[in-house]
Amino acid sequence: MENQAGQQSTRARADLLTAVVLVILGLAVFYYAYTMPRLEARRIHPATIPGLVPMALSAILVLLGGLLGVKAWKSQGDGSWADFFAVFRTLEAARAVAALAMVLIFALGLVGWLPFWAASMLFLFVFIVTMEAVLTSEQVNLPKTLIWASVTAIVAGAGIYYLFAELFLVRLP
Amino acid sequence: MLDGLILLGQGIAYFLTFEGIFNVVWATLLGLAIGILPGLTATMGVALLVTLTYNMEPAQAILTLMCVYLGSIFGGSRTAILLNIPGTPASAASSLDGYPLALQGRAGFAMGLATTASTLGTLVGIFFLALLAPLLTEVALNFGTYEFFWLALFGVIISGQLSGSDTPLKGYIAGILGLLVAMVGMESLHAHQRFTFGVSELSAGIDIIPAMVGAFGLAEILGQIKRHAEMRPTSVTDRVVPRFGELFQYWRTILRSGVIGTFVGIIPGVGEDVGAWSSYAAAKRFSKKPQEFGQGSHEGLIAAETGNNAVVSGAMIPTLTLALPGSAAAAVLIAAMFIHGVRPGPMLMIENAAFVYQVIAMLLLATFANLLFGLSLTRLFIRIVSIPQERLMGVIAVLCVVGSFAVTQRMFDVYVMLAFGVLGFLLREMKYPMAPLVLGIVLGDLLDLNLRRGLGLTNGDWTPFFTRPISAVLCLIVVGTILLSIPAVGRAGRRLVDTMTGKRRATGNS
């Protein structure tokens, strides 16, 4: 039960931070929509200006963000911000961040720098080894992981390349 | 009626070629595999596969996507039964009774029951699709700019209201974010660039396919990798194919769940999971043995599976007649239809009536293939579950990158996919539903264009938005939905109903 209360408190704090982001985003969008050209030179009716709907949507976003903030503030419970930030120091968080970092390196760095098949194989090998052997709390048979990572990387990397580049004639980067 | 049957017959005959059958077989098997693998959703499968259908003839491409969609909803029940982990969110309700049956050593029977119920659910949905699509098209032809504005708003609001698991507030926020994303790019009324900040790639707006691949693909990969669930399926040793009598005794449940699923499918953006849960709740309420629900009830499993599959056919009704997606996967199907030159909407029945019946034929073929493979390849499919998650998610990540790139063969779409992947992951972790976000992106232009066009036609007068009969009804539904999601109004409404029914009871008694 205590764990459930802790989770609720963490969620409430996350909601509070999100609410702040949403209100700021809403205000920024409203500003840009309000300052959008009114196209008077083209004799556009004021009720059909391009900024009308974004202005309305951003105003609603500010309102909803505010409501979320109030709701989250009221349901913070006994937890603390230290408990909230502890969520980011778990193995789970490390796995998610590492996975995202590897995908970003693959998509933004390796693709285009190496041929697509080579980039895919390298990414798959590193991804599998990191997730199966490094960022895990379980006992690992490293040689087995390395062999499976190599096999998966070669078969999947070559397979995806063949499917898209050769069969579907996509000009891969 | 006869014309419809002739068109349906022609539709089936059209696909009964080597190419058609080949596409049905591989796409259904792929769909089943996607459904079986926890973490891969129907929407993600359809979004990733759109890329592979570019070079296909339009009808064959949509057939392929439809088979994957239906197959993955079918397949989701396998892991729900064997692992107590739903393969797709649509199968969450199936795990309540499916897994207890597996623990009793009846996993094969549970899967057979789920497969047959799914088939019957789709058939009920197909019946309503054939019946309602032409009628709805006739109604939709009377829709003007005011009605389409309300329809777009209704889609986002109702989706936000029903899919917000934590609070409707988060559903609404997701919907508004989706609508704001749709504002990026050149607006349709005056050709003005909005929120492009000088980035030329943004002038055409955010493409739905890379956005969906990110929000449903990359976001799901990050979530699965974070959770790191170990999968140990229970073995299957018993009979798979259910007997006729074992199903027939639940004909009322099947019919009721099929109808509920179909109508949930018609509601924009609500999706298969709501169809399954609504059908399950209704079955429990009307059951003679409600105490067995959650303990391995055949009726509960049948209700959930009939309900979620009927949604697929139901979702096609607004998708085809109004271009309003009935589910998140249907939103991708709309994008795919546009890519292949098919324009869903009220004019589809007039311009290309044969296509509507081709879609019914596609659903029939996909259902038949699912039944066949679902009953015969059960043991083979279980092996898929034993693939370690890390290897699978790595491969899916490569597919997300290549899939989003292949849409227009430009790196910008990969950046869009990555951005939506991160956004989708963060939103999911904080319990924001994805369906309203997607629906917002799809319906944003419809809402924006019709609101400003309507105001332009009336010289800024709002009255027709509220006084035209269909507009007024839609407006009342939207306002009612929003008001009912406010706790104080909901409580007041319940008190009012209680008072009124109490008075009526008192009057009746006296």
Boltz contact constraints between the chains, C-beta under 6 A:
constraints:
  - contact:
      token1: [A, 14]
      token2: [B, 430]
      max_distance: 6.0
  - contact:
      token1: [A, 39]
      token2: [B, 190]
      max_distance: 6.0
  - contact:
      token1: [A, 45]
      token2: [B, 456]
      max_distance: 6.0
  - contact:
      token1: [A, 47]
      token2: [B, 455]
      max_distance: 6.0
  - contact:
      token1: [A, 47]
      token2: [B, 460]
      max_distance: 6.0
  - contact:
      token1: [A, 48]
      token2: [B, 452]
      max_distance: 6.0
  - contact:
      token1: [A, 48]
      token2: [B, 455]
      max_distance: 6.0
  - contact:
      token1: [A, 48]
      token2: [B, 456]
      max_distance: 6.0
  - contact:
      token1: [A, 50]
      token2: [B, 187]
      max_distance: 6.0
  - contact:
      token1: [A, 50]
      token2: [B, 192]
      max_distance: 6.0
  - contact:
      token1: [A, 50]
      token2: [B, 194]
      max_distance: 6.0
  - contact:
      token1: [A, 53]
      token2: [B, 448]
      max_distance: 6.0
  - contact:
      token1: [A, 54]
      token2: [B, 183]
      max_distance: 6.0
  - contact:
      token1: [A, 57]
      token2: [B, 176]
      max_distance: 6.0
  - contact:
      token1: [A, 57]
      token2: [B, 179]
      max_distance: 6.0
  - contact:
      token1: [A, 57]
      token2: [B, 180]
      max_distance: 6.0
  - contact:
      token1: [A, 60]
      token2: [B, 176]
      max_distance: 6.0
  - contact:
      token1: [A, 61]
      token2: [B, 176]
      max_distance: 6.0
  - contact:
      token1: [A, 64]
      token2: [B, 172]
      max_distance: 6.0
  - contact:
      token1: [A, 64]
      token2: [B, 173]
      max_distance: 6.0
  - contact:
      token1: [A, 67]
      token2: [B, 169]
      max_distance: 6.0
  - contact:
      token1: [A, 68]
      token2: [B, 169]
      max_distance: 6.0
  - contact:
      token1: [A, 92]
      token2: [B, 226]
      max_distance: 6.0
  - contact:
      token1: [A, 95]
      token2: [B, 225]
      max_distance: 6.0
  - contact:
      token1: [A, 95]
      token2: [B, 226]
      max_distance: 6.0
  - contact:
      token1: [A, 96]
      token2: [B, 222]
      max_distance: 6.0
  - contact:
      token1: [A, 96]
      token2: [B, 226]
      max_distance: 6.0
  - contact:
      token1: [A, 99]
      token2: [B, 222]
      max_distance: 6.0
  - contact:
      token1: [A, 99]
      token2: [B, 225]
      max_distance: 6.0
  - contact:
      token1: [A, 100]
      token2: [B, 222]
      max_distance: 6.0
  - contact:
      token1: [A, 103]
      token2: [B, 397]
      max_distance: 6.0
  - contact:
      token1: [A, 107]
      token2: [B, 401]
      max_distance: 6.0
  - contact:
      token1: [A, 107]
      token2: [B, 414]
      max_distance: 6.0
  - contact:
      token1: [A, 107]
      token2: [B, 418]
      max_distance: 6.0
  - contact:
      token1: [A, 120]
      token2: [B, 398]
      max_distance: 6.0
  - contact:
      token1: [A, 124]
      token2: [B, 394]
      max_distance: 6.0
  - contact:
      token1: [A, 127]
      token2: [B, 394]
      max_distance: 6.0
  - contact:
      token1: [A, 128]
      token2: [B, 390]
      max_distance: 6.0
  - contact:
      token1: [A, 128]
      token2: [B, 391]
      max_distance: 6.0
  - contact:
      token1: [A, 128]
      token2: [B, 394]
      max_distance: 6.0
  - contact:
      token1: [A, 131]
      token2: [B, 390]
      max_distance: 6.0
  - contact:
      token1: [A, 132]
      token2: [B, 390]
      max_distance: 6.0
  - contact:
      token1: [A, 152]
      token2: [B, 391]
      max_distance: 6.0
  - contact:
      token1: [A, 156]
      token2: [B, 395]
      max_distance: 6.0
  - contact:
      token1: [A, 160]
      token2: [B, 398]
      max_distance: 6.0
  - contact:
      token1: [A, 164]
      token2: [B, 402]
      max_distance: 6.0
  - contact:
      token1: [A, 168]
      token2: [B, 52]
      max_distance: 6.0
  - contact:
      token1: [A, 170]
      token2: [B, 406]
      max_distance: 6.0
  - contact:
      token1: [A, 171]
      token2: [B, 409]
      max_distance: 6.0
